[in-house]
């Protein structure tokens, strides 16, 4: 590859740039290690970091490196790559569709071949057996050719670059089984093993298709987050004219007009105007934030009340929202230890088994068995030791546990999250919308009928969250709105009007220490209406359940100190208030550095990076789209107990997984000697392989009962 000389060791890191590539060919921990070890040895490349869950590689390199040099470097290692910027939809989507189609074809072929094989197993002979073998071949050959393409292409790419991966032994096993079956069919032999080859492909494709779906959900969280940004902005020209331009064309220093109700497309400073901003995505605070000249505002927040003139300071990928998305992308690495163990075991195990099969062939040839019998025994070894039970040990348990939890009000989006949930020893909870319900509820018990009527007449004319909460509470109590006239809303101050010749208003209290409150003025009469964000009804019970499981809970919130401390006192736990997304991320990293495995439970967009970076994460069903996508699980309803239930079920799941591993290992310890001795035919090997898989599934089904579903 032609490339400039490597960057000098003394060259400052700031002189380097980072380019990200989609690399769908990463299949295992060995692929990651190879990329991260070999790429920095190339001239001009300083470092490489692989994100297995997203199938992406970030390369830190000299900016003078040619644009084709980096993909060429990855191809030299045996991996096709495409720059992320050139591929907005991702070749990941195409890979997912390809795997899904292949899975459907393999499933169709497997069911039909198994149906034909029943007659053969039942004792059909002569012309009938031969006919069923030919029918099986007619179905199996195109099915294997199509459904096996993901494995064959990957294996060929690896061999072409003089390396191996997990797809190489898979491809060898499928091709040998198919070839011998075809020979047996043509020669009129008594056995054919098409169902074994197709069944193997079906199970392996199912695992990879599910993995692709999980990766797509992870990427969708980042897309949902960036989707909150305004798509365009009204730029004010030197002559005062306004022209609408795409958000991607904005530049720092531009002056833009943001209308009421409009989402901001970039970060900036308010130059003119007063309004309120829905800033919950960054701070988690449910109450809107008043802004005026000099206030900093951010992309994705919503201008609620009045027009603002804003001088842009950060645009596109430099905005605070884009930074949160970047943190989510980089923090959302795959951390599935049991899947890595299964993958590593399969990778080490497959070459050993294929070597054993080769030795079996050679040994039986030397013993005088002949090439046909020797090959049958070798293929029997390959089939009976196929790591399907090992591969199902984790996903079977995860699927059953996830279904049981769903029936109890918790959706597990990533099966591997159960592994991490089982390991958590501390829990960090956001306050607003997580420990509390996140909806301000007005306390109107002391209001008389006339006051309620006037308050409702004003509140119904405003879209302010407190006004909406007040109106909802009054309507629930049967209040009727008073005919308030000349209603007008002052940005950041409240809403006012006239009723029966008297000035009336819902105003912002002078004393900010009152917390969530509004002041109702009727002429000279003033009454303060307070709001509460009530705790979830079972919050204390859920935290107590976590404590019995050895998990210490605390609050990590972006809200103001006063309400956070009030909730902490009520629940009897520690708390940290005013935490920015970066501060939450730092708190998690500090816990992990101290040897803890934190569980993060939060709902706001500001919790996105923390949800992605935590050892495991859960969001409520009322959370923002991005937070739900970033979290490993989502609980539905007002109860918090599903969080504690998830931890308990996760720990039971891991016990079942360990049992499954033990069974899979014991099966192979027993099966390999039988296959080597020639006491098992390929047909019996295929049945034994299927029975071992079914046994793992049956053991996993016990989780449904243990979860109480």
NUVOKOL-919523 format. One record per residue (C-alpha): x, y, z. Coordinates in steps of 0.02 Angstrom, whole numbers, plus 50000, padded with zeros to 5 digits. Layout:
<recs>
XYZ;...
</recs>
This chain:
<recs>
500005000050000;500655017249957;500665028450109;501665042650182;502965039550314;502305036150486;501965050850598;503415055250709;503285049750888;503505067650938;502075073550829;500685080450939;499085070250946;498105085750894;498885084150721;498025067450696;496235064750636;494975050850666;494035041850528;492675028950562;492275013850454;490895000950451;491704983650456;490344970150452;491634956050440;492104957350624;491454940850694;492364937750857;493624943950984;495034937750873;494494949550733;494494964250853;496214959750920;496904957950744;496264974950688;496824984250844;498534975650842;498964976050657;498284992750595;499435003750704;500914994850623;500445002850457;501335019150410;500345034550461;499125025350576;499315029350761;497905018850838;496345008950798;494835005250907;493524992350860;491714993650919;491074975850901;489244979850942;489164993150806;490344983850686;491374999650671;493215004150679;493875021350726;495625024550655;496735038450722;497905043250580;498965056150492;497825067850391;499015066350244;498585048050225;497695045150059;495805042250069;495985024649996;497435019750109;496365015850261;495105004350174;496574995950087;497414993150255;495834984650321;495674974150162;497474968450183;496914961150350;495434952650266;494034964950309;492954974650188;492624992250250;491645007650204;491795025150276;490325029250390;490125046550314;489895038750142;488585026650204;487195035450301;486065020150306;487535008550338;487974992550248;487464985450416;485644987050358;486034977250200;486934963950301;485414962350416;484244960150268;485424947350190;485504937250351;483614937950373;483314931550196;484604917750219;483804912750385;482094911550304;482764900650163;483714889350284;482164887450394;481084882850245;482354870250182;482644862550354;480794859550386;480504851350217;482064840450222;481664834750399;479914830150340;480654819550199;481904811850319;480524805150432;480094791950302;481914786950286;482104785750475;480494775450480;481324762050373;480914766350192;482084756950075;482504753749895;481784765649766;480764774949897;482314779149999;483244784449842;481794795649790;481764804349959;483654806749952;483504814849780;482084826049838;483124831149989;484594834949875;483514845549759;482974855949909;484624856050004;485854860749867;485084877749821;484654881150005;486454877850061;487164887849916;486074902849960;485964901950150;487804897650168;488414912950073;488764923550230;489914909850295;490694904850130;491094922850080;491844926750250;492874910850251;493514914150074;493994931950120;494964925550270;495854911650176;496284923250033;497224934250156;498054919150239;497084919550402;495664909850481;494064914350569;492594905150642;491754903950472;493154893150400;492784877250501;490914880350482;491084881050293;492184865450289;490934855650392;489434860850286;490324857350121;490974840250175;489274834750242;488424840750083;489724832849969;489634815850054;487724816650054;487714820249868;488934805749837;487834794049938;486304799649839;487134797249669;487904780549720;486254774249792;486954773249968;485904770750121;486274787050210;486204805650168;486504820250286;485734835250201;484654839150353;486204840450462;487034853350349;485464863950332;485064862850518;486814868750560;486614883850445;484904887950517;485504888550698;487044898750656;486074911050548;484774913450686;486134919050806;486904931050682;485234938450629;484774942050811;486484950050837;486194961250685;484484966750752;485234971350921;486604981650837;485294990650734;484314995150890;485875002250969;486215013150817;484375018650814;484595026650985;485915038450918;484835042350766;483365046450879;484455057950981;485125067650831;483345068350763;482905080450904;483965093950821;483085106750712;483255102650528;483415120850472;483565138450540;483045155950489;484665165650461;484535184650479;485475193850341;486375210850356;484825219450285;483675211050412;482955198550287;482745180550342;483165165550235;482885147550284;484395136150264;484775118050304;485565114750474;487085107050389;487475123850308;487485133750469;489115141750525;489715149050690;489375167750702;487745167350604;486255176550680;484655166250677;482845169250725;482045155050824;480155155950830;479085150250977;478835131350969;480375128650859;481795116650898;483535124150894;484685117950755;486335123150836;487095129750998;487185148451026;486985163851136;485365173551152;485625191151083;483855197751092;482205192051168;481545183451323;480755166351323;480735149451410;481665134151346;481195115951366;482925110351421;482445093451496;483475083951368;485085091151439;484685094051623;483255082151659;482325096751741;480465095951704;480175114651730;480575125851579;482095137151597;481905156051571;483195163451450;483655180851395;485115190551320;486745181951367;485955164851399;486735149751313;485525138251223;485825121551140;485305111750986;483795100551011;483005111151148;481325119251110;480915137651120;479235137851210;478585155651225;479265169851116;480445172850969;482315173751006;483795180450908;485285169150935;487115170650883;487755153250839;489295146750928;489335128050887;488555119250738;488365101750666;489505089150753;490145102050877;488485104650967;488165098151142;486845086251072;488055078950946;489325076851085;488045066751186;487735055951032;489605053351011;489775048251193;488355035651171;489195028351017;490895026651099;490225020551266;489045007651192;490344993851172;489844975751182;490214969551358;489464952151349;490694941151444;489724924851425;489504927551238;491364930851225;491714914851322;490574904851206;491344913051054;493124910051114;492714892051160;491954889150990;493444896750901;494704886250999;493604871050994;493224870650808;495034869250746;495364855750876;493844845750819;494304847350636;496054841650675;495294827050769;494194823050620;495714823050506;496644811550625;495114800150632;495104799050442;496974795350436;496874782950579;495464772850505;496324772950334;497884765850414;496804752950502;496174747450331;494404753850340;494434761450166;494164779450114;492254779050118;492084772450295;493514783550355;492684798950280;491004794350356;491814793050528;492724809550504;491114818350453;490214810350601;491504818250715;491194835150632;489304833950646;489134826650820;490324839550892;489524854550807;489454867950942;487584871250924;487234867151107;488684878251156;488014892051044;486254890351116;486824890151297;486704909051311;485364914851187;484094901451236;484134906851418;484114925151368;482574923251258;481564914151393;482064926451528;481694941251416;479954934351379;479594931551564;480144949251608;479094956551467;477554948751546;478044957151709;478194974451631;480014975351578;480634974551399;482424968251381;483094975151217;484784966551220;484894948751284;486704950951337;486104964451458;485514950551573;487324945251596;487814962651648;486274965351756;486724949851855;488434957151893;487884974551951;488284979352130;487784997852134;486305007052058;486205025352007;484475032951983;483995048951896;482645058351993;481365066651879;480385053751780;481325039151856;481125038952045;479705051352022;478325050751892;479025066051800;477355074951784;477025090251896;475405087751993;474535103052064;474025103252246;472305111552236;471475105452395;471395122952473;470655131852322;468815136852329;467645134652181;467835152452117;469725151752126;469745135052037;468655141851898;469765156951867;471345146451876;470645134451748;470125148551632;471915154851631;472805137951631;471855131351481;472525145751376;474355141251407;475485127251347;476685129251492;476955112251578;476395119051747;474835126551668;474435110151585;474695100851749;473575113151841;472205112051709;472255092951715;472075092851904;470635105251901;469705095751765;469895079551864;469025088452010;467595094151898;468035112751891;467235123751756;468295137051670;467875155351703;467625166551548;469315175351558;469565188451421;471045198151349;472175183551388;474005186451350;475595177151400;477205185851448;478755175551412;479505168851572;478265178251681;476565169951662;474855172051585;473615186251623;471865192051576;470245200051637;468795191951728;467245201651781;468225217951763;469645211851876;471445208351824;471875189951846;473505180751815;474515165051841;476245171751882;477955165451919;478325166452108;479615179152164;480395166452283;481285152952182;481505142952342;479675138152330;480175125652196;478835120652072;477455133352102;476375146552019;475535161752095;473685164952058;473195183352066;471375188852066;471365207652087;472265210852250;472045193052311;473555181652289;473675162952317;475155151552286;474825134752203;476215122152230;476615107052124;477355090452171;478245077652065;477685062352165;478785047252193;478305031052109;477185021952229;478365007252258;480025016852247;480515013252428;480014994952411;481004992952249;482565000652326;482374989252477;482264974152360;483864979652274;484714981352443;484264963352488;485124958352325;486714967252380;486484982752271;486724999952348;485655013552268;485955032252255;485305047052154;486305054852010;485255069051939;485425084651834;484045093051934;484265106952062;484955102252233;483395106052336;482165093952253;483505080552234;483965081452419;482135080852468;481875064552373;483505057452441;482955060952620;481265053052587;482065037152520;483555037052637;484905036252503;486385047052449;486215059452305;487205070352185;486265084852103;486655096451957;487585082951861;487875086451676;487965072051549;489865072751562;489785072751752;488645057551753;489835048651635;491305053251747;490395046651901;490095030051815;491905028751758;492485032351936;491395018352002;492045006251872;493845011351909;493505007152092;492974989552041;491084992152043;489854987151908;488545000851904;486724999751848;486065016351779;484195019851781;483675036051694;482455043851573;483115060351503;484145063451348;485475069751466;485565051951534;485965044551363;487855043551380;487715036851557;486455023651504;487625018151365;489195018251473;488485009551628;488814991051654;486934989051627;485525001651605;483635003051618;482455017051565;480605019851604;479325018651464;479035037451477;480865041151436;481425050151280;481635039551123;483515041351128;483625035951310;482515020851280;483615015851134;485225018451233;484595008051380;484724989151388;482944987551454;481354997851472;480054995951610;478235000251579;476995008151697;477165017951859;477955003951962;479825003751993;479874985652053;480274978751879;482034985651902;482324974752055;481444960151970;482594961651820;484134959751929;483434944252014;482914935951850;484594940451772;485534931551911;484434916151892;484734916851704;486604916351728;486444900851837;485464892551697;486774898051570;488154890051673;487154873951682;486924874551493;488794876551469;489114861751584;487894850951487;488644855951319;490384851551379;489814835051454;488914830551292;490494832951190;491574823351314;490394808551290;490034810651104;491804812651035;492444795551090;490884787051021;491114795850853;492974791750845;492634773550880;491444772350733;489974767550843;488914782150783;488294785550607;488104803150535;486214801450551;486344797150736;487604811250752;486354823550678;484994817450797;486174818350946;486684835850898;484844841150890;484434832451055;485874841551141;485174858051077;483414853651134;484064848951306;484854866151323;483224874351270;482194863751391;483334868551536;483154886851487;481254885551489;481324883351678;481674902051686;479864905951643;479304897551804;480674905151911;480234922551848;478444920251908;477754923651734;
</recs>
